[in-house]
Structures are given as structure tokens and as C-alpha cells.
Amino acid sequence: MRFKIYQSSNYKIFSAFGFALPAIVCDFSSSEGNFLPMAPWVAPIVREGTFDPTLIDAIYKKQNITIATTVFALGKYTQFLKNFLESAEQNYFVGFRVHYYVFTDLPELVPAVKLGEDHHLTVLTVASSNRWQEISLRRMERLEKLIESQLVNEADYVFSLDVDTKFYGRWGAESLGRLVGAIHPWYYKTHHDWFPYERRPESQAYIPYSEGDYYYGGAVIGGLLKDVYQLAKTCKERLDIDAAKSIEAAWQEESHLNKYFLYNKPSKLLSPEYLWDDIKSKPQEIKIIRFSHVNKNYYEVRPNP
């Protein structure tokens, strides 16, 4: 069986043996180019066909767990809440205890969505922001404080998800793990030298061109409370160090997330099925789209360019 990284003619082809590979590895002996089932550090890559949904849900339901889920809906991003919540109620941890925490500066615009049994929603009012970058930068701080002050007594796992998204398919217990990252849909066929990592050495998010494995999307962060707390705390501290030097990483908290995951490997990776983009066509290797960013005009929803 032949294994290699899918690359354009501009990139090298790397052997699958002898060292940790810097991107998704596919089997190109088949016409479909299937993903391998795990990362080089033996963390599973979750995709269609790698789990039995009935079995894995049954295992976790016996543990009587609660999944906290945070979303940030500030300014015009409140318009995405209805689709997010309604589609989540059809697909996201159906049959489990779920508690949504909605951070917003416009609590009166949070829609009244009918929630399933054992599903709850709490609205947390926060200050408005004049920059979308600031909203992104504050996410880790707010996640850290929420876990510390409230979730520690209320939940077992936590996911932090982007609100300008929609669920199209099942998202269940197969996604649970100690620390969970989602592979970015635009970079899973790309060599790490082409990832949009922060490349300035003066930033705490700096990753040199010689390093990297996957590029993770900031739209999905998940895991056990203590592990996500440590991630959020570390990223927040590094964001503060950068801010003190008037540095803003290339992709704000996503840049710091990728730096953290490079040296603190996630125990489970979600394939791009769990983080797609509606403007991107579905290729053959993606069997199902479960969760995706919706198409939108950024100039209309962001408070600044």
C-alpha cells in the first residue's frame, strides 16, 4: 500500500515512514484518497466509517456526562444564532445533557429556540467591541474564566464553537476526548511551510518554517474541562505578552491555538467533516459534511474591515 501526502507540483512528496508527517496522510493506492485513521502520534482522526455511532453513544451515556458548549455572538453575529441552535438541536449530542453558553452584547436578540430534553441555554452579557479581531482575542480569556467560575461544577467536557456555522449531520460522542482539535478545511492538503502560522519570532505564537504538522481551525476547540482550561489559560497568557509588545498574531487566537497544539498534541483530531466551509465544494475524500461555516459577507457582519 502506498502512502504519501497529497501535494501540488510545487511541493515535495514525503514518505510515510521514518518521521512525523506535517499534514493529513492519504492512501493514494485507491481512487478515493482515503485519510489514514490516526495522526503520527497515534491520535485518532475521526471521520465517517471510523466509529459505530450507536455503540460509542451508548458507552458515553452510561457515564452520565454533561457537555458545555460556548458560542460568541457579538454585534451582527447574533443573526447566526438561530440557525446554529436549531441545527445543533437536530444533530449535536442528541440524547446527551448539553448546556449552551452564549456570550453576547445584545442579549435581547438571542432567539427563543426550542431545546431538547436535558438541553439548556445560558446568556452571558459581555461588552461590545469595535474590532472583530478583539472579539477573537478575548475568546480564550472568557473561556478560561467561565470554566474556572462556573463549568468546573457543571460539566465534564466543553466545546467552544464559532456561531457563524451550521450543523448538517451527526456530531456525537465520537468527538469526545481529552483534548480535541479540528483540522482546517482549507489546509488539510497543504505542506506546513504554507500554513498561515505566525512567522514573526517576536510573537508568542511563532512557529518556524521547519516545524508544524496540521493546521487547526479556531472554530472548534474541545476536550475535558481541565485540559481546555489549561489551553485557554496558556493562550490567554501568551496573548497578553504579545499585547504588551503591541503584537497581534496573524490569526489572533487561532495562531496561538496552533502553537499550543504543536507542543501539546491533541488526543483526538476531527477531520474536516467537523469543520467545513459552505463556499468550498465537497471533494471525494469527504464523505459527509457535519458542521460548516455558512456563506456570508464579512463586510456586512464585522464591525471593522
N, C-alpha and C positions, 0 to 999 in steps of 0.2 A: 504494500500500500504506500503510495507517495503522499508526503505531506509537505506543504510549503505555504508561505504567507502570500496571500493574493496581493500583487503589486502591479502598478502600471509599468510601462517600459522604462520609466525614469528611475525606478527603484531596484535595489538588489533583491535577489531571491535568497532567502535564508533557509538553511537546513533545519529540520525539526529536532535534530539530535545534538546533544552536547552542551547547550546553554539555553538560558531562559529567553524565549522569543518575545519580541516587543509588540506584538499585535495578535489579533484573532488568527488562529491557525485553522486552515481548511483542508479537507481531503479532496484533492482535485483528480483522484482516480475515478471519481463518479462525476456524472454530468451536472449534479446539483450543487457541488461545492459545499458539502455539509460542514458545520462547525465541529471541532473536537469537543468532547464533553467536559474538559477541565482546563484551567489555566496551568502554566508551567509550575506553579507552587501547589498544585493539586487541589485547587479550589474549584468546585463545580461551576460550570457555565450553564445556567438554566435556560432551556428553550423547549419548544414543543417536541414531545417524544422522549424527553429525559426523565419524566416523572409520571406517576399514576395519581391523578388529582383526587380520586375518591380515597385512596389509601393514605396519602400524605395529609389530607384534611382530617381524616379520622384520627390519625396519630396526634396531631396538634390539638384537636378539640378535647381530647382526654386531659390535656394539660390545663384547660380552663383559662386560657390566656386572654389578655386584652391588648389590642394594637392601637396605639395612639397615632394620629395622622395629622400633621401640621400643613397648612397652606397659608400663603401670604397673598392677600388680595387688597392692595392699596390703590387708591385713585381709581382710574378707569378699569383696572384689572378686576374690579368687583363684577364686571359684566360676564366673566368667565365662570363664576361660582356656580350658577345654576346647572350648566352642562357638566361641570366637574362633579358636583354632588349627585346629580341624577344618574349619570353614567356610572359613578362609583357604587351607588346603591344597587345597580344591576350586576356589577362584576367584581367588586373589590371586597375580598374577605367575607363573602356571603356566608351567613351562618355562624360567624365569629363575633365576639364583642369588639366593636370599633368605636373609638371616640375621636371625632374630628375637632381640631382646634384651629379656628380661622382668625388670623391676625389681619386686622383691617382698620383703616382710618374712617371708614364710612359704615358703621355697624347697621345703620338703618337700611342699607342696600343689600344686606345679606338675605338671600331668598329663603322663603319657607318651603323647604323640600321635605317630603315625607320620608322618614327614615325607617329602616327595617328594625326588627326586634333586636334589642341589645346594641343598637347603634345610637350614638349621642353626638351632639354638636355644642361646642362652647365658643362664643365670640369673644375675642380679646382685642380691645381697642388700643391702637398704638398711634403715635404721631404721624402726620403726613410727611412726605418727602418731596423735594423739588427735583430730585435726580433719581432715575431708575437704578443707577449704579449704587446709590446709597441704600436703596431697598435691598439690593443683593448683598451688600456689605454687612448689613445689620442682621441678616438671617441667622448666622452662626451664634451671635450674641443672644438673640431671642430664643433660639432653640436650646442653648445651654441653660439659660435662666428658667425656661419652662420645665425642663427635665429636673433641675435642681429644686425648684419650688413646688412643683405640682405632680409631675408624672411619676416621680420616684415612688409615690404611694398609690398610683392609679393604673399603671400599665406595665407590661412586660417587654413589649417591642415598640419601636417608634419608627415611622417613616415620615420624612419631610419631602413633600411633592410640590412641583410647580402647579399653579392654579390654571394657567392658560393651556389646559390639556383636557383630554377626554379619554375615558376607558372604552375600548372597543371589544374587549374579550376578558376572559377569566384572569384574575390576579388573586392568587390564594396562598396557602401555607407553603407552597414550593419556594416562595420568595423569602421566607424567614431564615435568618442566620445570625451569627454573632455580629458580623459587620458586612453590610451589603452595598455593592456599588453597581451602577448600570452603565454598560458600555455605550458610548455616544454613537448615535446612528450615522453621523457624518464622517466618523474617523475609524470605523472598525476594519477597514481595508487599507489603512494608511500606515506607513512606517513612522516610528516615533519621532524621527527628526522633522517630520512635517506636522506634528501635533501642535496646537496653539498653546503650548505650555508658556509660562512666564520665563523669559530668557534673560532677564537682567539680573546679574549676580547680587545686586544690592537689595533685591526683594526677598522676603522670607519664602515666597512661593517659587523661587528659582529652581529650575530643573535644567541641567546642561544637555546639550545635544547628544551626548554619549549615553544618556540614561533614559529610561522610560519603558513601559510595557503596554498598557492600554490607556486610552483617553476616556475618562469617566464624565458623564453628564451630571451637572449640578442639579438637575431637575429631580433626581431621585437619590435620597440618602436614607439608609435604613439599618436596623440591627437591634441588638439588645440595648436597653437604656444605658447601661454603664459604658458600653463601647461607643455609642453615638455621642454620649455626653463627653467622653474623652476626645473624640474627634472634633466636636463643636468647640470645646474649651481650647484645644490646641490651635485650631484655625483662627479662633477669635483673638488669641494672644498674638499670633503672627500677623493678623490683620492690624492690630493695634501698633505693633512695632513698625510695620510699613507706614501706617498713617502718621506716626510721629516723625517720619522722614519724608512725608509728603509723597509717598509712593502708593500707587493704586495698581494692583496686579492686572495683567492683561484681561482676564475674565473674572475679576473680583473673587467671590468665594469659590467659584469653580476652579480657579487656578490653585488656590490653597487646598481645596479638596484633593486635587490630583497630586499635589506634593505630599499630602498626608498618606494617601493610598499607595504612593510609590514606596514608602518606607514602613508602612503599616498595612500590609496586604489585606484586602477584604477576604473574608472566609467564604463568600459566595458572590458570584458575578451574575447579573441579569443580562441576558442577551438583548440586542436591540429590539426584540419583540416587546420589551417592557419600557422602551423609551424610543419612540419613533418620531417622525415629523410629517404632518399631513401633506406638506408640499413635496415630499420625497416619494417617488414611486416604489412599490414593493418588489424587491428582486426575488429571484427564485429561491435563494437560501433562507429567506424569511418566510416561515410557514404561516404565521399569524401575527397580526398587529394587536397588541393588548392595550397599549397606553401610548398616546401620541400628543405632541404639541399641535394645537389647532392652527390653521392658517389665519393670519391677522396682519393688519397694517400697524407696524410698530410706531410709526409717526403719530397715529391716532390714539394709541393707548399709553405710550410712555410720556412722562411729564417733561422730558427733555430729549434732544436728539441723541 
